[in-house]
Amino acid sequence: MNPRPLACEASVHTTELPAPNLKQVFGVNYPSPKLQRRTIFTAPNAFTPNLYMPSPRLFLVISIAKKKVDVRPILGAVVVFIIIAAAVGGIYYVAILSPAAGALEAAKASARSQVNSLSSLGTSQAASSASSFSARIQAAGSTTEVDSIKTEVSVAIPLEQARKALLSTVSTATTGLYYSATGSSGTTQVPALADLVSTLQAGVNSKTSLDALSSYQSEISTQATSTWRTVLAGIINQLADNLLIMTAGSEHYEGSISKENALAYMENRDWQELRMLKFVEDPMVQVPVLDTFQRTPTLKKGSIVRVYIYDMDTENLALRYTNAVVDNVIYSQSDLGTISWTTTTVTGGITTTSSYTTSMWDTIKAAAAGNADAIAVGWQGYGADVMDRALSANIGSYTLNAIYVIKVSENIGEEVAKAEFQQTDTKDVILLPVV
């Protein structure tokens, strides 16, 4: 059958067609894109002579898709991924990283506080160790590492505390009231004490354990005592007079002592007492001290006494001199200057009573003038003889006054005289016999 030629007529129109289902194509559920724009050509069946068409007109539809890539689905997927990743990362940071970082910083802060305590001890080893510990704490990356450092610091602190205490002992042991290693605070610098400081400090700084430092304590005591004895013995042997003035104690009291006794005294003392001593040649003075029999019943010429000064305002009793000698005792004329007695005799049955009164003061004056009868009176040592007899009889006049002339160093004599004559309302000089 021959085909009929058909008249050619064609038309072109554009329509919107739905986009393909991407999940069916790629197996991924992407968001649906907008409708695609397609161009449709429609023509009569004039050019298909060999094609049998039951309908009067055949339409050829040709769809030509525009070649344009839509990146919005991809960008959406990326954004979603970023959001999810950020959320997971945030959760990880908040739940894991942030608490861990906070714990690490807290541990470091605690460790630094310990290091500051170590550094504050002030020893050279403490400063060096603190610097090393600080650097390690800064570089630490975990609380376990910081805890390990803290343990080391905890061990170092008591060690340096003990070292500091021993160094302080060394300083004290080489610094006396009058002599020292440095000559500070008005003391006299002594080379032997300076050498001792260097030796003992080096010994302390060389110790690396608490046990070693504890054991070194006895070595410090031994060397310090030996050095002080040598220093003071050298000073004593350079002094000319046999009778020396020994100054001692935090209150700076003084006392008289012979060279022999001074050397013997030091042999029984350690460095803690020896550092308080000074031996000098000092002018001696005699100072009168008025007292009563009630307070000084046994004092006599030649007695050795300790001199105290009592401050009535502060109620403080201070030792000012030891081994002071009582050079003389003078009793009051009103107490012993007059002698009165009565004698009774019986002759031929007759009783005779006679009374006699003698002034010892007048007798002494008469004897001094050459009166034979006065000279014949036993007035020498009269006062001491009366007191000795009273003590032998265990009786005495409590109100009896006496002046005790004591021999002390010049500077202590000035202090005693001031208290005795100028400050009687507030000061009291007390003499206690040494037995």
Steps between C-alpha positions, in 0.01 A plus 500: 500500500643834401490763761333821445702807521367714778513867522773612740403703791685522826473676826731560792395548857659487842365327805610428855556135572567340839862424581611139516488315828865514617455231763391259225795599287783524754361328804536820707218699648587855398264790538267532197620763251268733321320397177719480190427714203470298172450603138262287291491495125178378342478413129252321276576155374616630163850364524431140599365345182591147603339526842147380531303721728145410589433852604469776246792683649826389663671720746867473557601628833863581550611602848821683524621547866702804581855411609513687839640350835314601819754503792251590765430142606874440542547818697207405717652164571834663588333747734310221669824306542679803645219563744502139613878499533496823694234366731696182561820699549329733742365212698846341506661824615240573764474144625863391473761755397381797705474313834838339436660837425342651810625216719850541359504874568369444853773244562762739367373783720522276805848390403612860448375586848714221643799625301446851639511355851827330414648815347404710803735296721784706358779242477702484178390140448137596550528774236668268250250219553206741479621629163533145364161393633330808351635424154387139521152600618466742209590227251289227661224363278301293745384503858694179558821674407414799722417272794838336462669842518294593806624187673858607437425850633344348813826317564714809430314734739580324832856445380551872437321589822751289691786654302375851576477417871858372506629805312328715760670299774835559332435873494402502867794282603748742343342824623547589866414800712851640469676302225376373164599375157388819325550778753135603472292678766802647675675167558870437444571296186703186566667322202467158664123542516490615135688184398259292705200651319643404160575147613164435660295658219681287243428193710130581526462577129667173403233287669231351276276321750321568825700231678827657391391844616381363834832327558692818420340682793740342748796590278394866506481495880841334538683735265331813635580414864862423418544823304347720770723346767807567287396859429427587865809323635713708264339819630549399865866414452565843348375682811758603756305501824411176666165638617274551198153634441277245337190637329227251421135447425237679293474756783876565483577438866864499611716324751854466630694186421861383490666380181521147632134493594400659170672225300346233722158664468509476121579129502158429647302718257380447143486754216155625605646637826849580373367736234359717782837556674763771497817529708670836552723694734283767653562752782339402828309732735358476850132583544320530838166324530278569802306200628365346822582199713160358414588482128872423533552313829805301390690756294840598631829630375635270228162355400440431130164626380285535194369848438140537380300814423127479550277734299189575702308635202547192281547252787808369320800362690816522284838346577767766445817353646630165619785428742507850644717522812381667820812702585364641825195521728415812700227476763288789615625694806143529627477120514846402632660830603381500862573232758300489824522232766435445870709305756395377843740408781438375859755595766444426874139437429469826321386492134638765273363567152702704251397626157739591221443670165770539239486661160711302259514795273641719774737224607635466149550877481677496838722214389585691187594794726739278701294434813649196666174378652324532163781323327467215750136445399466217250340704225677339203256279316233586751209511254587172325556334837156609617335360186692171519396455863140584413498240225655243734225575749243491221371844583515829321347839457299489180506875454875529542641697207824428323688636201659232284788628287506277190762488224365483145598610150489870426193498272298279735613714791351804332168319453492382862588846634224659294244252633628533857516877524279649228224248431410368843129557433499264203813282532630269770849347510496146636809306610481122509795302641661229287538177697 
